[in-house]
Amino acid sequence: VEGSRIYHKSEYRERRNHYAVFSVNAPIDGFDTDRTAFCGAFHSFSDPEAVFAGESKNSIAHGWQPIGSHHIRLTLAPGETKRYIYALGYCENPEAEKFIAPNVINKAPADRLLEKYATDAQFDAAFAELNAHWEGLLSRFSVKTGDEKLDRMVNIWNQYQCMVTFNMSRSASYFESGLGRGMGFRDSCQDLLGFVHLIPERARERILDIAATQFPDGSAYHQYQPLTKRGNADVGTGFNDDPLWLIAGTAAYLRETGDFLILDEIVDFDNDPALAQPLMEHLRRSFQYTVTHKGPHALPLIGRADWNDCLNLNCFSTEPGESFQTFGPNEGHVAERVF
């Protein structure tokens, strides 16, 4: 914490070159960065102890559950208003410029970012630009049903939600920042289905990014890191329905845009340029992976948490088995079938 800025820099020293900053354009009377200190025992964000006590703990979080809270004491006369600009930002540094001194992070990117929104005029201009962006985006598709609430849901909130899931995949929870798990191969293919009609150019880029993490045999990493665009080896593979969602996502893009040239795009396998093939070959291998991995009754074999996590054949069997669950859900590390 420096002045009115709270920096979040987990693992920045060890392996990351990016950090977050949370700031307000006014002096503060206190702060908290530790959730337990801010909320208090047996409290939650609905009734945080620091707010009810009127006093921050000036807590510094070391791992666990970080938050950002600024405490400003304010007295308003009747009819008086006061504006504060809160900014939450993400900053990166080149590897060679991470520090300005031992263990002192380079905050120049944060300085430049916050200078852009330091005054009311700058904020109002940026907010107007943001409104124009969303207006232009959401106006590409609209319905008029005569029901105001239905129109609002379809024209604004459904599309907004689809945009959020497209951008964040399943990474947008309080405990999961996305930096550990990454974005899902299957999830991201599904996410673009709801928004391809509004951002076809970004859907195209996403399809090619996802395909580049696919293995040469047609299988795939279950997750990939959006910053590096590489597969997440920690989670690995073994989710047998993942490859088919690449076909579904690409088909949706083709139906919406008619851009069949995407099928000729040369795309790496496992991010290796030496293994690159046209996207169409990726789709062929996705299909072939499924049809060549079948059980005794010619049904697709089920892997880890397949078909949207509904099927997970963790049943201790060491022999190739059926392509459906026969023993009930048990804990273990050996699936019912093996390849």
matplotlib code that plots the C-alpha trace (Angstrom):
import matplotlib.pyplot as plt

x = [0.0, 1.4, -0.7, -4.1, -3.0, -3.2, -1.0, -1.7, 1.5, 1.1, 4.1, 5.4, 8.8, 8.8, 7.4, 5.0, 5.5, 2.1, 0.3, -3.0, -3.5, -6.6, -6.6, -8.8, -8.0, -8.1, -6.2, -7.4, -7.8, -7.2, -7.2, -7.6, -6.2, -7.0, -10.6, -10.7, -9.5, -12.0, -15.1, -14.3, -15.1, -18.6, -19.2, -19.3, -19.3, -22.9, -22.0, -18.2, -16.9, -14.6, -17.6, -19.8, -16.9, -16.0, -12.3, -10.0, -7.4, -4.7, -4.2, -1.7, -2.6, 0.1, -1.6, -4.9, -7.9, -6.8, -9.3, -8.9, -10.7, -10.1, -11.4, -12.3, -14.0, -16.5, -18.9, -21.6, -23.8, -27.4, -27.6, -23.8, -22.2, -18.7, -17.1, -14.3, -12.8, -11.8, -9.6, -8.8, -6.1, -3.8, -0.2, 2.6, 6.4, 9.0, 10.9, 14.1, 12.1, 10.2, 12.1, 13.6, 15.5, 15.8, 12.2, 10.8, 8.4, 8.4, 5.2, 5.7, 2.9, 0.5, 1.5, 0.7, -2.6, -3.9, -2.9, -5.4, -8.3, -7.2, -9.8, -13.6, -13.2, -10.9, -13.3, -16.4, -14.7, -13.6, -17.1, -18.7, -16.3, -17.2, -20.9, -20.4, -18.5, -21.3, -24.0, -22.2, -21.7, -25.1, -27.0, -25.8, -28.5, -31.9, -35.4, -38.7, -41.3, -43.6, -42.5, -40.1, -38.5, -38.0, -36.4, -34.1, -33.1, -32.4, -30.9, -28.7, -28.2, -28.1, -25.6, -23.6, -23.4, -22.3, -19.5, -18.3, -18.1, -16.4, -13.8, -13.3, -14.3, -14.6, -11.9, -14.0, -14.6, -13.3, -11.0, -10.0, -8.1, -7.5, -3.8, -3.6, -6.0, -6.3, -9.2, -11.0, -10.6, -14.2, -15.5, -14.0, -15.4, -18.9, -18.5, -18.1, -21.4, -23.4, -21.4, -20.0, -22.7, -21.5, -17.7, -16.9, -13.3, -12.6, -14.3, -12.0, -8.9, -10.2, -10.8, -7.2, -5.8, -7.7, -6.7, -3.0, -3.1, -4.5, -2.4, -1.4, -3.6, -6.7, -7.0, -6.4, -5.2, -8.3, -7.2, -4.8, -3.3, -4.8, -1.7, 0.8, -1.8, -0.2, -1.8, -1.9, 0.2, -0.7, -4.3, -3.3, -5.6, -8.0, -11.2, -12.5, -15.3, -13.0, -12.0, -15.6, -16.3, -13.7, -15.9, -19.0, -17.4, -15.9, -19.2, -21.0, -18.5, -18.8, -22.6, -22.5, -19.7, -19.4, -15.6, -14.5, -11.0, -10.4, -10.3, -7.1, -5.4, -2.1, -2.3, 0.3, -0.3, 0.7, 2.1, 4.8, 5.2, 6.9, 3.6, 1.4, -1.5, -4.6, -7.5, -9.5, -7.0, -7.4, -11.1, -10.6, -8.4, -10.9, -13.5, -11.1, -10.0, -13.6, -14.5, -11.2, -11.7, -14.8, -15.8, -16.9, -20.3, -19.0, -19.9, -17.4, -15.2, -15.7, -12.7, -12.3, -15.3, -16.6, -19.7, -19.7, -18.4, -21.5, -19.6, -16.5, -15.7, -13.4, -14.2, -10.9, -11.1, -7.7, -9.2, -10.8, -14.5, -17.7, -18.2, -20.8, -20.6, -21.3, -20.1, -21.3, -19.3, -16.3, -13.1, -9.9, -7.3, -7.9, -10.8, -13.1, -11.5, -7.9, -6.6]
y = [0.0, 3.4, 6.5, 5.8, 2.9, -0.8, -3.1, -6.8, -8.6, -12.3, -14.3, -11.2, -11.7, -15.4, -15.9, -13.2, -9.8, -8.4, -6.9, -5.2, -1.7, -0.3, 3.4, 6.4, 10.0, 11.3, 10.9, 7.9, 7.5, 3.8, 0.7, -3.1, -5.8, -8.9, -10.2, -11.7, -8.4, -6.4, -8.6, -9.9, -13.2, -14.5, -11.6, -11.3, -8.6, -7.9, -6.7, -6.1, -5.4, -2.5, -0.6, -1.1, -0.1, 2.9, 2.0, 0.2, -2.3, -1.3, -5.0, -6.4, -9.7, -12.3, -14.8, -16.2, -14.0, -10.5, -7.6, -3.9, -1.4, 2.4, 4.2, 7.9, 10.0, 12.4, 15.0, 16.3, 19.4, 19.1, 18.9, 18.6, 16.0, 14.7, 12.6, 10.1, 8.2, 4.6, 2.8, -0.9, -1.7, -4.4, -3.6, -5.5, -5.0, -6.5, -9.2, -7.0, -4.1, -5.8, -4.0, -0.6, -1.8, -5.2, -6.3, -2.9, -3.3, -1.0, 1.1, 3.3, 1.4, 2.1, 5.7, 6.1, 4.2, 6.2, 9.6, 8.9, 8.9, 11.4, 14.1, 14.3, 15.5, 12.5, 10.1, 11.5, 11.3, 7.7, 6.7, 8.3, 6.3, 3.1, 3.8, 4.3, 1.0, -1.0, 0.9, 0.0, -3.6, -4.4, -2.5, -5.0, -7.4, -6.4, -7.6, -5.8, -8.1, -5.5, -6.7, -4.2, -6.6, -9.3, -6.8, -5.6, -9.1, -10.2, -7.0, -6.0, -8.5, -11.8, -10.3, -8.7, -12.0, -13.8, -11.2, -11.6, -15.4, -15.0, -12.7, -14.5, -18.1, -19.8, -17.7, -14.9, -16.1, -14.6, -17.5, -18.3, -15.6, -17.6, -17.4, -20.9, -22.8, -20.8, -20.8, -24.0, -25.5, -26.7, -23.7, -21.2, -23.0, -22.9, -19.3, -18.0, -19.6, -16.9, -13.9, -14.8, -12.8, -9.6, -10.1, -12.4, -11.1, -12.0, -15.3, -16.1, -15.2, -17.4, -20.4, -20.2, -19.7, -22.8, -25.0, -24.1, -25.9, -29.1, -32.3, -33.9, -36.9, -34.6, -34.6, -31.3, -29.7, -29.1, -25.6, -23.0, -19.8, -16.8, -14.6, -17.1, -18.9, -22.2, -25.4, -25.9, -29.0, -29.0, -29.9, -31.9, -33.8, -36.8, -34.9, -36.7, -34.4, -31.3, -31.8, -32.0, -28.5, -27.1, -28.4, -26.9, -23.5, -23.4, -24.4, -21.6, -19.1, -20.4, -20.2, -16.6, -15.2, -17.4, -17.0, -20.4, -19.1, -19.8, -23.5, -22.8, -21.0, -22.8, -23.5, -25.1, -28.3, -28.0, -24.5, -26.2, -24.5, -27.6, -29.5, -26.8, -27.8, -26.1, -25.6, -28.1, -30.8, -29.9, -30.4, -33.8, -35.0, -33.8, -36.0, -38.9, -38.9, -39.5, -42.2, -44.1, -44.1, -46.2, -48.9, -52.5, -51.3, -48.6, -45.8, -43.0, -43.6, -41.2, -39.6, -37.0, -34.9, -35.2, -33.6, -30.5, -32.3, -34.6, -37.8, -38.8, -42.5, -42.7, -46.3, -48.0, -50.3, -51.1, -52.8, -51.2, -51.0, -49.6, -46.1, -45.4, -45.6, -49.0, -48.9, -45.6, -42.6, -43.5, -41.7, -42.7, -42.0, -44.8, -44.3, -47.1, -47.4, -47.1, -46.4]
z = [0.0, -1.0, -0.4, -1.8, -3.9, -3.1, -5.1, -5.5, -6.6, -5.7, -7.2, -9.0, -7.5, -8.3, -11.8, -12.9, -14.6, -14.0, -11.0, -10.1, -8.6, -6.8, -6.3, -5.3, -6.3, -2.7, 0.6, 2.6, 6.4, 6.4, 4.3, 4.4, 2.1, 4.2, 4.0, 7.5, 9.0, 7.0, 7.5, 11.0, 12.5, 11.6, 9.3, 5.5, 2.8, 3.7, 7.2, 7.4, 10.8, 9.6, 8.2, 11.3, 13.5, 11.4, 11.5, 9.1, 10.4, 7.9, 7.3, 4.8, 3.2, 2.6, 0.4, 1.6, 0.7, -0.4, -0.9, -1.5, 0.8, 1.1, 4.2, 3.6, 6.3, 4.8, 6.0, 3.7, 4.1, 3.1, -0.7, -1.0, -3.3, -3.6, -6.3, -5.9, -8.8, -7.9, -10.5, -10.7, -13.1, -14.5, -15.3, -17.0, -17.1, -19.4, -17.6, -17.5, -16.0, -13.2, -10.4, -9.9, -6.8, -5.1, -4.3, -5.3, -8.2, -11.2, -10.8, -13.9, -15.8, -12.9, -12.8, -16.5, -16.1, -13.2, -14.7, -17.5, -15.1, -12.4, -12.9, -13.3, -16.9, -17.8, -16.1, -17.8, -21.2, -20.6, -19.3, -22.4, -24.6, -22.7, -23.1, -26.8, -27.1, -25.5, -27.4, -30.7, -29.6, -28.4, -31.1, -33.7, -32.6, -31.0, -30.7, -30.1, -28.6, -27.0, -23.6, -22.1, -19.6, -22.2, -24.6, -21.9, -21.0, -24.5, -25.9, -22.9, -20.1, -22.0, -24.4, -21.6, -19.8, -22.9, -23.4, -19.8, -20.1, -23.5, -21.9, -18.6, -19.3, -15.9, -14.3, -12.8, -9.2, -6.0, -5.3, -8.8, -10.6, -13.7, -13.3, -11.8, -13.9, -17.1, -19.5, -20.5, -24.0, -23.8, -21.9, -24.3, -27.4, -25.7, -24.7, -28.2, -29.3, -27.5, -28.8, -32.2, -34.0, -32.3, -32.3, -35.2, -35.4, -31.8, -32.2, -35.1, -33.0, -30.1, -32.4, -33.7, -30.2, -28.9, -31.8, -31.3, -28.0, -29.4, -29.5, -32.9, -32.1, -31.9, -28.1, -26.2, -23.1, -20.9, -20.2, -21.6, -20.3, -22.1, -21.5, -23.0, -25.2, -24.2, -22.8, -19.1, -18.4, -14.7, -15.6, -18.6, -20.9, -20.8, -21.2, -24.2, -25.3, -25.5, -29.2, -30.4, -29.0, -31.3, -34.2, -32.7, -32.1, -35.6, -37.2, -35.4, -36.6, -40.2, -40.1, -38.8, -41.0, -44.1, -43.6, -44.9, -45.3, -41.6, -42.5, -44.5, -41.6, -40.7, -36.9, -34.6, -32.8, -29.1, -30.0, -32.1, -35.5, -36.9, -36.4, -37.9, -40.2, -41.6, -39.2, -41.2, -40.3, -36.6, -37.0, -38.8, -36.0, -33.4, -35.0, -35.6, -31.9, -30.9, -33.4, -32.7, -28.9, -28.4, -26.0, -26.7, -27.8, -30.1, -27.8, -27.2, -24.2, -21.3, -19.8, -17.0, -16.2, -19.7, -21.2, -19.1, -16.0, -15.9, -16.5, -14.6, -14.5, -11.6, -10.5, -9.7, -12.8, -14.3, -17.4, -20.5, -19.8, -21.1, -22.3, -19.6, -15.8, -14.3, -10.8, -9.4, -8.5, -6.3, -5.4, -7.0, -9.7, -12.1, -14.6, -15.5, -18.9, -20.0, -23.5]

ax = plt.figure().add_subplot(projection="3d")
ax.plot(x, y, z, "-o")
ax.set_aspect("equal")
plt.show()
